[in-house]
Structures are given as structure tokens and as C-alpha cells.
């Protein structure tokens, strides 16, 4: 019995001597939630290009007897190369409207 009292007294002194255990906590800092915003890019107008065959037929109105050497799309223009005799002509055709440009 005496042994039991000694053990109980020892446990009581150990538990009362330690006090309450408290962890040191850092103060909470409130940060608002970050939401990513989608940046809307400006809408560009959709340009419908005419086919190269139409550009060639429009360019042939300048020199009907010429032979076609090639049609290239450079930016908003078709560059049509025509050969008439000993001359090589370059005709610029607007790719959106089909208008002949000087």
C-alpha cells in the first residue's frame, strides 16, 4: 500500500509541476484569396481572303495576252507575276476585296 501511495504522489507532483503545455503560435495574418483574372484579348476582324485563282484572273485583266509566272500571298496582298513578251509584270491584288492596286 505504501508503494502505491508513493507512486501516486510522484505522478501527482510530476503532473502538477509541468503546468499546462502551450505551444507558441504565430499571429494569424489574413490574406484575401487571390483570383486570377482572364485577360480578354481584343477580337480581330476575320478577313476572308479571295482564292489565288481569282487574284490571277483579276491581274490578267491588265495584260490579257500575258502568261502567269506565279501568285504569292504577302500580308494583305497577292503579288501576281505575269510575263508579257520580254517584260515581267508584278501586279498587286488586295487579298480581301480583289481590287487591283498600283
C-alpha positions in Angstrom: 0.0 0.0 0.0 2.8 2.3 0.8 4.3 1.7 -2.6 1.1 2.6 -4.3 0.9 5.9 -2.3 4.5 6.8 -3.3 3.8 6.2 -6.9 0.6 8.2 -6.8 2.3 11.1 -5.0 5.2 11.0 -7.6 2.7 11.1 -10.5 0.8 14.0 -8.9 4.0 16.1 -8.4 5.2 15.4 -11.9 1.9 16.4 -13.5 1.4 19.5 -11.4 5.0 20.7 -11.8 4.9 20.7 -15.6 1.9 23.0 -15.8 -0.1 23.3 -18.9 1.7 22.7 -22.2 1.1 25.5 -24.6 2.7 25.9 -28.0 3.9 29.3 -29.1 1.7 30.2 -32.1 2.4 32.9 -34.6 -0.3 35.5 -35.0 -2.6 34.7 -38.0 -2.3 37.2 -40.9 -5.4 37.4 -43.0 -4.7 37.4 -46.7 -7.6 37.7 -49.1 -7.8 34.9 -51.7 -6.1 35.7 -54.9 -8.2 35.1 -58.0 -6.7 35.1 -61.5 -8.5 37.2 -64.0 -8.6 36.2 -67.6 -7.3 39.0 -69.8 -9.6 39.2 -72.8 -7.7 39.8 -76.0 -9.2 42.2 -78.5 -11.1 40.5 -81.2 -9.6 40.9 -84.6 -11.9 41.1 -87.6 -11.9 37.9 -89.6 -10.6 38.6 -93.1 -11.8 36.3 -95.8 -9.2 36.0 -98.5 -10.1 35.5 -102.1 -8.6 32.4 -103.7 -5.4 32.8 -105.7 -7.2 31.9 -108.9 -9.5 34.9 -108.5 -6.4 37.1 -107.9 -4.8 35.7 -111.1 -7.9 36.3 -113.2 -8.2 39.9 -111.9 -4.5 40.5 -112.7 -5.0 39.1 -116.2 -7.4 42.0 -117.0 -4.3 44.3 -117.1 -2.4 42.2 -119.6 -4.7 39.6 -121.3 -2.0 38.1 -123.5 0.4 37.5 -120.6 1.3 34.2 -119.1 1.2 33.7 -115.4 4.5 33.0 -113.6 3.3 32.8 -110.0 0.9 34.0 -107.3 2.2 34.7 -103.8 0.3 35.9 -100.7 2.4 38.6 -98.8 0.4 40.0 -95.9 -2.9 41.5 -97.2 -1.8 41.4 -100.8 -1.4 38.9 -103.6 1.6 39.5 -105.8 0.9 38.1 -109.2 3.9 37.8 -111.6 3.0 37.9 -115.3 5.3 37.6 -118.4 4.3 39.6 -121.5 6.9 39.4 -124.2 10.3 40.3 -122.6 8.8 42.0 -119.6 7.9 40.6 -116.2 5.0 42.5 -114.6 4.1 42.4 -110.9 0.5 43.2 -110.2 -0.7 43.7 -106.6 -4.2 42.5 -105.8 -5.9 43.1 -102.5 -6.5 39.7 -100.9 -9.6 40.8 -99.1 -11.5 42.7 -101.8 -9.8 41.6 -105.0 -9.1 45.2 -106.0 -6.1 45.9 -108.2 -3.5 48.2 -106.6 -0.9 50.3 -108.4 
